[in-house]
């Protein structure tokens, strides 16, 4: 027997916002590490850190877009319920 865990739309929106903030902070951290490595002359390590930073930045922006979509869907459902 399987039970399905339901998460409300508001909680899902907050989870996505939190995830995007964590990813953005990690992205900034990796980009700053990249600058520090470049200053010390570790070119390959710097480029790898920059790649990781920009990848995390992309994931953060995608999570923000997803949270906006979930928020809009939840507002649309609540407006539809008010109209009835």
C-alpha positions as CSV (number, residue, x, y, z in Angstrom):
1,X,0.0,0.0,0.0
2,X,1.4,3.4,-0.9
3,X,0.4,6.7,0.5
4,X,0.8,9.9,-1.5
5,X,2.1,12.9,0.4
6,X,0.2,16.1,-0.6
7,X,1.9,19.5,-0.3
8,X,-0.2,22.6,-0.5
9,X,0.5,25.1,-3.3
10,X,1.7,27.7,-0.8
11,X,4.2,25.3,0.7
12,X,5.4,24.3,-2.7
13,X,6.0,27.9,-3.7
14,X,7.9,28.6,-0.5
15,X,10.1,25.5,-1.0
16,X,11.0,26.6,-4.6
17,X,11.8,30.2,-3.4
18,X,14.0,28.7,-0.6
19,X,15.8,26.4,-3.0
20,X,16.4,29.2,-5.5
21,X,17.9,31.4,-2.7
22,X,20.2,28.6,-1.6
23,X,21.4,28.0,-5.1
24,X,22.0,31.7,-5.7
25,X,24.1,31.9,-2.6
26,X,26.1,28.8,-3.6
27,X,26.5,30.3,-7.0
28,X,28.0,33.5,-5.6
29,X,30.3,31.5,-3.4
30,X,31.6,29.5,-6.3
31,X,32.2,32.6,-8.4
32,X,34.1,34.3,-5.5
33,X,36.2,31.2,-5.1
34,X,36.9,31.3,-8.8
35,X,38.2,34.8,-8.5
36,X,40.4,33.8,-5.5
37,X,41.8,30.8,-7.5
38,X,42.5,33.1,-10.5
39,X,44.4,35.5,-8.2
40,X,46.6,32.7,-7.0
41,X,47.3,31.5,-10.6
42,X,45.2,28.3,-10.5
43,X,43.6,28.8,-13.9
44,X,42.0,25.3,-14.4
45,X,40.6,25.3,-10.8
46,X,39.3,28.9,-11.4
47,X,37.6,27.9,-14.6
48,X,36.0,24.9,-13.0
49,X,34.7,26.9,-10.1
50,X,33.3,29.5,-12.5
51,X,31.6,26.8,-14.5
52,X,30.0,25.4,-11.3
53,X,29.0,28.9,-10.2
54,X,27.3,29.8,-13.5
55,X,25.6,26.4,-13.6
56,X,24.2,27.0,-10.1
57,X,23.1,30.4,-11.2
58,X,21.2,28.9,-14.1
59,X,19.5,26.4,-11.7
60,X,18.6,29.2,-9.3
61,X,17.0,31.2,-12.1
62,X,15.1,28.1,-13.3
63,X,13.8,27.5,-9.7
64,X,12.7,31.2,-9.5
65,X,10.8,30.8,-12.8
66,X,9.2,27.6,-11.5
67,X,8.2,29.3,-8.2
68,X,6.5,32.1,-10.2
69,X,4.6,29.5,-12.2
70,X,3.4,27.7,-9.1
71,X,2.5,31.0,-7.4
72,X,0.5,32.0,-10.5
73,X,-1.3,28.7,-10.7
74,X,-2.2,28.8,-7.0
75,X,-3.6,32.4,-7.4
76,X,-5.5,31.3,-10.5
77,X,-7.1,28.5,-8.5
78,X,-8.0,30.8,-5.6
79,X,-9.6,33.3,-8.0
80,X,-11.6,30.6,-9.7
81,X,-12.9,29.4,-6.3
82,X,-14.0,33.0,-5.4
83,X,-15.9,33.3,-8.6
84,X,-18.1,30.4,-7.9
